[in-house]
Amino acid sequence: MRMFHSLRLVPPALLLGLLLGIVVAPPAHATAINVINFTNTTGVAAAPTGSFTYGLGPSCYYPGVPCFTNFTVLWDGMTFDLTSSANGPESLGFPLCTPLALGPVLGFQIMNQSVPVPSCVTTLTYSWSSQVGGDASTASFGFAVQSAVGGNQGGSLVIYADPTGTPTIANTSSSGDWTLAPVTTPEPATLLLAGAGLACLGVRRRKGIGFCPGNAKT
């Protein structure tokens, strides 16, 4: 109640200007959290679990270019941090007849399975794979885009990392495919607008005035 009491002192024109300023202000880019749904096609270990956060942020290297700020996969009792690799995928002989996207953008194309097919390539195939020997020092996990030219296997693009932790099952390997389930967080400007709108309705209810956008009295 105290918040609405203080808002009664704000002139309607000033509060309306604040609301309009929020509406026309340039929106901040939303940050998307993507849950990775893995499918095992080989291996005895349980399917991995994982997620990553992708969007604009102060830690992004290229101004105005979104990047990965967190990328973690759990497999066979071990944790793999793929953040750095996703921001700069490695090319293992991948055909460069068509220019590739910038580092983190290419990383997102890999994860979204949307890398443009180069003009000299017939098909692209996406997969994840993992392996471990007797301990975590022999383990690795990665996502790959494999190219094929005609009937011949070409180069690939990879996102990979070494783990921390101890394997649940030693001397094993797994592979498969994946899909993404995006969960987008609201933009800051959207939250501010919603809060200001609620405050506006509160003032209108207390004072009986009609200066809220879309509710003006005639």
LINWOSUL-V291799 format. One record per run of one state. SS is the DSSP state (H for helix, E for strand, L for the rest). FROM is the first residue (numbers start at 0). TO is the last residue. If there is no record, write none. Layout:
ss = [SS:SS]
from = [FROM:FROM]
to = [TO:TO]
This chain:
ss = [L:H:L:H:L:E:L:E:L:E:L:E:L:H:L:E:L:H:L:E:L:H:L:E:L:E:L:E:L:E:L:H:L]
from = [0:1:7:11:24:31:42:48:55:66:75:77:81:82:86:89:93:102:111:122:132:135:138:139:149:151:161:162:165:171:184:187:207]
to = [0:6:10:23:30:41:47:54:65:74:76:80:81:85:88:92:101:110:121:131:134:137:138:148:150:160:161:164:170:183:186:206:217]
